[in-house]
Amino acid sequence: MNKDIEYYMNLDWTLIEGTDLDFNGNPYWYIEIKEIPSFAFCAKTIEKARENYKKQLRLQLMLMLEDEEEIREPGEEDEEEDWESLCP
């Protein structure tokens, strides 16, 4: 199967939504994606964040594909560290 940008855009990503304050103390909403730790999108309202985060997701995925980075898909388990092999 060819895993192109459209394949990845149609996956059921695990969204993490929250609020925070900017440097001036104004609230904003953010969306992160569990499977892509470097992804974050911010907007003044949750509606705008939900409406627009996919534009940034597309750009992020395009860069990851271009750089041949591994893209962890929803449902894939995190690889746990084998601490016994790391510690003598």
Secondary structure per residue as TSV (DSSP state, phi and psi in degrees):
chain	resnum	aa	ss	phi	psi
A	1	M	-	360.0	133.8
A	2	N	-	-83.7	112.2
A	3	K	-	-92.8	88.7
A	4	D	-	-99.3	-173.8
A	5	I	H	-58.9	-39.3
A	6	E	H	-67.2	-36.5
A	7	Y	H	-57.6	-50.7
A	8	Y	H	-68.6	-35.3
A	9	M	H	-65.1	-25.1
A	10	N	T	-95.7	6.0
A	11	L	S	-75.8	157.1
A	12	D	-	-91.0	78.0
A	13	W	-	-64.5	150.2
A	14	T	-	-87.3	104.5
A	15	L	E	-86.3	138.9
A	16	I	E	-117.3	115.1
A	17	E	E	-109.7	145.0
A	18	G	E	-164.4	177.9
A	19	T	E	-124.8	157.7
A	20	D	E	-156.7	-179.9
A	21	L	E	-113.9	141.3
A	22	D	-	-80.0	-174.7
A	23	F	T	-64.2	-20.4
A	24	N	T	-97.3	5.3
A	25	G	S	84.4	10.3
A	26	N	-	-88.5	137.6
A	27	P	E	-73.1	149.1
A	28	Y	E	-145.9	162.4
A	29	W	E	-106.9	147.8
A	30	Y	E	-132.1	155.4
A	31	I	E	-128.0	128.3
A	32	E	E	-117.5	162.6
A	33	I	E	-120.9	120.7
A	34	K	T	-54.0	-41.8
A	35	E	T	-77.1	-14.9
A	36	I	E	-124.6	84.8
A	37	P	E	-56.4	-25.4
A	38	S	E	-83.8	-0.8
A	39	F	E	-92.3	132.7
A	40	A	E	-154.4	137.7
A	41	F	E	-131.7	134.8
A	42	C	E	-122.5	148.3
A	43	A	E	-155.1	165.4
A	44	K	S	-72.6	-24.4
A	45	T	S	-132.9	156.4
A	46	I	H	-65.7	-32.9
A	47	E	H	-62.3	-45.0
A	48	K	H	-66.8	-38.0
A	49	A	H	-62.7	-47.0
A	50	R	H	-66.2	-33.4
A	51	E	H	-72.0	-32.0
A	52	N	H	-115.7	-7.4
A	53	Y	H	-64.3	-27.0
A	54	K	H	-67.1	-25.8
A	55	K	H	-63.4	-45.3
A	56	Q	H	-70.6	-36.8
A	57	L	H	-59.6	-43.1
A	58	R	H	-58.4	-46.1
A	59	L	H	-62.8	-43.7
A	60	Q	H	-60.5	-46.5
A	61	L	H	-65.3	-38.6
A	62	M	H	-59.6	-43.8
A	63	L	H	-65.7	-41.7
A	64	M	H	-63.6	-41.3
A	65	L	H	-65.7	-42.8
A	66	E	H	-62.0	-39.4
A	67	D	T	-85.4	2.0
A	68	E	T	56.8	36.3
A	69	E	-	-75.2	150.8
A	70	E	-	-70.9	133.2
A	71	I	-	-113.4	110.7
A	72	R	-	-76.8	126.0
A	73	E	-	-90.1	155.5
A	74	P	T	-55.6	136.5
A	75	G	T	93.3	-15.9
A	76	E	-	-75.9	138.0
A	77	E	-	-75.4	145.8
A	78	D	-	-67.7	139.7
A	79	E	-	-77.4	119.6
A	80	E	-	-82.8	144.1
A	81	E	-	-66.6	138.3
A	82	D	-	-90.8	87.2
A	83	W	H	-62.3	-29.4
A	84	E	H	-66.5	-33.7
A	85	S	H	-81.1	-19.8
A	86	L	H	-82.7	-31.8
A	87	C	-	-103.5	130.3
A	88	P	-	-71.9	360.0
